[in-house]
């Protein structure tokens, strides 16, 4: 990794060689999250946007030169990344906007954005010869790691809160992971996973702990800009739980600016559920993210439920340094967003993913958006992850007897010719 200069602590600025520390800055315990620093001079030169555009590798590995992995490291066979960026003119018109796109990361192999980070985790674990990989998750990161490990026959142990949706737990079991349902919160599962990884010498994929997970997530920013012909959008809306995704988007955009592949920094708009909105509150009150305290959380959007976001420092910088904003939306607004997004552009998103669109709706209502801005909504997981919430958002279907009269009675004048 000659193009990686060092790992820099987000709290104190201490710098370490990549092989000097394993995960975090030792001065701050588990809170000293590190940021990967690059030598852009080594990356640039003969490596250009044009070279990427000519690549036939439609996955995150088309950007391998911009990732913290060895050039010859083998990568998992599943196609990760290069998810579609759909124009959404009907949604735009409804909101009074001129330019709107929806990037659907529910199209990943395990149906969530978290495949991007898990792909990096598998490569890094194999670079150091780890026998077992582990993670804690509310469901999506776990399923992502489970599926990626299955693709390369890599043993793994998953810690998941017992409250995780059944569909997400089913993925883990089908992929063959060792699954430990923790009778507690996501925070409890995270802490237990970290303890076990240290005890057994497992490779720890945990978000907001392993610095390389941000690097996998930043690839979505690369794709958005490339898919828009390297003309960066004005704003990107994304749901936020632990904060690693929005921090990753910020990192990717900073890479592209440093390489002069884009000419402006989009405003990053972080969307949280009202029942789990510590970053929104800290942003609104001007609180230092390092001083945030854990809160009680409750939301239908399990994938962004986090009482104390693990990657809160990067997540807050992503919004403050881009002149973006945090927005909090209610569970009711999230449930309304699910069918609105699906019917408006054909993207079926789970509650946490639909929260990003709910945030855009609220931002428009609050007149935070200029109608002429170019806006991207990033949806991070498939609606199939949480069918119970999907049904709650739309109600029950008609039940009819097997007769044409019953059909006519059920339809009324809705579909009359």
N, C-alpha and C positions, 0 to 999 in steps of 0.2 A: 504494500500500500504506500508507494513512494509519494503519492499525491496527498496523503493525509499528514498534515503537519503535527497535530497534537490533539489531545482531548482537554477542553477548557471547562473549568467548573463554573456553573451558572450563578453560584452564590458568591465566591470569593475571587474568581478569575485565575486561580492556580492552573498551571498547564502541565500536562503529563504526556510522555511518549505513549503511543498506543499499547505497547507491551509493558508499561510501567504500573498500570492499575487495571483491575478487572472490569469494574462497572461504574463505581461512584468515587467522588473525591473523599479520601479518608478523613479529611478535616471536619466533615459534617455528618458522619454516619451514613444512613441510607438516603438522606436528603440532598447530598451533594451531587446532583445530576450533572453529567458532563455533556458537552457539545462537541461534535466532531468538527475540527478546523481543517480546511483544505488549502493546498498550494495551487491556486488557480492558474498560475503560470505554467505548471507542469500539466494541468488538465488541458489548457487551451493550446494555442499554436496550431498544429495540423488538425486538431480535433475541433470540428465546427458543427454548426446547425445543419449544414448541407450533408455532412457525413451521416448524421443521425437520420435525416430525412431519406437517405438512400438505403437505410437498413431494412432488411426483410424480417427482422426479429420484432414482432409486434407484442412486446411484453416489457416489463420494467428493465429487462437486461439490455434493451437498446441503449440505455443510459449507464451501462456498467462502468464506463470510465469516470462517471460522476458519483459512484457508490464506493463505500469503504470495504471492498472485498478484493482479494487478489485476482489479477487478470485471468489466471488459469484455474480458478476455483470452479468446480462443477456446480451447476445450479439445478434446482428441482425441475422435473419435467412438466409440471402443470403450468399452463399459460397464465401468468399473473400480470395484471395491468392492461394498458391500452383499452380501457373500458370506453364505451361510447359517450360522446358529448352531443346530446340532442338539442337542436333548436326547439324552442317551446313558444311559438308565436301565439297560440291561443291563451296560454297562461299569461304571456306578456300583455296581450290586449286586455285581458280581464283586469290586470293590475295597473293599466295605463302606462306600461313600459314599452320601449322600442326594441330592446335587444336582451333576450334571456335565453340561457342554455341550462340544461340539466345534465350533470355528469353522473351516470348510473353505475356506482361501484357495487351494487347488488348483483352485478353480472360476473363477479369474480368466481373462481372454482368452488369456494365454500360459501359464496353468496354474501360476502362482506369485504369492506375496505381493508380489514385486518390481515388479509392474505399478503399484502405488500410488505408489512413488517415481518410477518412470519417467514416469508421467503428469505429475507436477510438473516433472520435468526437461525434457520437451518444451515445456511452457508457458513455463517460465523462459527456455529457450534462444531461443524465438521472441520473447519480450519484449525480449531484448537483440540480436535480429537475427543470431543465430549461423547460419552456413551449414552447419556440421557438428557433430554431437554425438558424443561418445565415452565409452566406459566400459571398465573391466576387470572381469572376473567369472569365477567358476568355472562359470557357465552360466546361472543363473536371472535375474540382473540383466541380463545380456547379452540373453537372449531377450526379456525385458520391454521393454528399450529398443528392440530390433530391431522387435518387433511394433508398439509405439506409434509409432515413426518411420514404419513402413510405412503406418500408417493415415492419415498426413498428408503422405506423400511427402517425408520429411525425411532427407537423407543422413546416414549414421552409420558410424563405424568401431569395431569391437569387438576387444578384446584378451582372449584366452582361453587358459588353460594348455592345452598339447597333450594333457593327461590328462583333459580334460573329457569327460563321457559323450557318446556319439555322438548320442543323441536331442536333447541340448541344442544341440550344434553344428548339427545338421540344421535346427533352428528358425531359427537365424541365417541360414543360407544360403537357406532357402525365403523368408524375409522380405526378402531382397535386401541384407543388410548386407555391408559390406567386412569380412571376418573375418581376423584375424591370430592364428594359433595360436602361442603363445609357448612355446619349448622351455625351460621353467622352472616355477617355482611361481606360485601366485596373487600372492604378493608381487612377484615379478619382473614379472608382467603389469601389476600396479597401477603400479609405478614407471615402466615403459616407457610406459604410457598417459598418465601425468601429464606425462612429458617431452615426448611427442608433442603433447599438447594445448597445452602452453606454446609449443612450436616453431611449430605451425601455426595457433594461435588458435582451436582447437576449443572448444566448450562441454563442460566436464568433468562428467559425471554421477556420478563415483566416490563410493561410500559412504564415510563417514568422511573426507571432504574437502569435498564440496559441502554446505553447511549446510542446504539446502532438502530434501535427501532424507529427513531425519528427519521433516519436516513432512508428507510424503506417507504415511509409514509410521504416523504417529500416528492416521490416520483409522480404523485397525482398532479402536483403543480407543474412539473415538466410537461406532462401530457396535455393539461389544459392549455398551456401556452402554445405548444406545438400544434394542437388541433385547431387553434385559432390563428394559425399561420404566424406565430410568435408575436402576435399583437395582444399583450396582456389585457385581461378584462379590468374594469374599474373596481369591481367588488366581487368577492367570493364569500358565499354564505355556507357555513358548515356547523353541524351540531358539535357540542363540546361536553365531554365528561371529564376524563382524566387530563385532557388538554394536549395529548401527544399528536393528534391529527392536525389541529390548527397550528401547533408548533412546527410540525413537519412541513405543512404548506408554506409557512413563513421561511423556513430554511431553504426549501427548493426555490422559492422566488428570489431569495438573496443570492443563491448560487447563480441563477440566470442573469441577475443584474450585474454581478461581479464579472461574469463572462461576456457581458454586453450583448446578450442574446435577446433581452427585452429592454425597453427603455423607460419603464415606470413600475412602481410597486403598487399592486392592487390593494385596496382596503379590505382587511380581513374582518368578517362579521361573524362573531362566535354566538351561537344560539344554545341556550340552556333551558331545561325544563324548570318551571317555577319551583317545583318541589325539590330540585337539586341544582341550585344556582349560586354556589359560593363564588365563582369567578365573576358572575354578573354583579353580585353585591360588592365584591372587592373593587371591581372596576368603577362602579358607580360612586363608591365612597372614597376612592383614591387610596386604598389600602395596599401596602407592600405585599405581594403574593407570598413572600417568605414568612410573613407574620400571620397568615391566615390560620384560622382554627377549624377543626372538624365540625360539621353540622349534621343534624339528623336529616335524612333524605327520604322522599317517597314520591315516585313518579311511575307512570305507565311505561316510560321510555327507559327500560332497564339498561340498555347499552350505554346510556350517558348518566347513569346514577352513580355519583361519587361525592361522598361527604367532604373529602379533602383531596382535591385533584392532585395526582402524583406529579404531573408535569406542569404545575401551575406557574412556575417562573417563565418558562418558554411560552406558555399559553397567553400569559398577560402581555409579554413583550410583543407577541404576534399582533395583538390588537393595538396596543399603545404606539408601537413603532410604525404602524402603517396607517395611523389615524382612522382606524376602524372603530368598532363598537361591540359591546356585548348586549344581547337581547334575551329576555326571559319570556317564555311562552307557557301557557297553561296546558295541562293534559287535554282539556277540551279543545284547545286550538290545535294541538298535535293530532288529535283524532279527526278533526275536520280537514286537516291538511292531507291525510292519507288518501281519501277518495278524490280530493281536489287535484292532487298531483297525478294520481293514476288516470283520472278521466281527462285531465288537461294535456298530458303528454305521453301516457302509456307506461309510466314508471311506477311500479308497485314497491313502496318503501315501508320498512318497519317503522314503529313510532320514533325511535331515535333519529332515523334518517329523514323522516318526514318533518321533524322539528326544524330542520334547516329551511324548508319551504315555509313553514309557519312563521319563522323569523322574518323571512322576506315580506310576507303579507303584513306583519306588524310594522316593519320598517316603512313600508309604503304608506300604511295608515297614519303613521307618525310623521310623515313627510321628511324622512331621512334620506330619501332617494330622489335623485334627479331623473325624470323619465327618459332622458337620452343616454344614461349610463349603460355600459355593457356589463351584464351581471351573469354570474355562474352560480348555480345552486348545486352543491355536492351532496348526493345522497349516498349513505355509507353502508346500507344493508337492505336485503330483500325483505319484502313483506311476508314472505313465507316463513321467516324466522319467528313470527309471532302471530299466528292465525287468530288466536283469541282476541287480540286487540283489533285486528283487521275486521273481524265480524262485529265487534263493538262499534266500529266506526261507520258501519253501513246498515246494520240491522239484518233481520232474517229474510230469506227469499220467500216468494209466494209458494204455497203448497196447494196443489190442485188435484181434483179427481181426473182420471184418464178420459175426459170427454172434451169436445170442442167448446161446449157451452161453459164448462168450468174455466177454460182458457179465456173465453170472451169476458166472463164475469171478473176474472182476476185482472185482465188488462184494461177493462173499461174503454175509455177513449184514447188511452195512451198511444197505441199503435194502430188506430183505426185508419183505414185507407180513405 
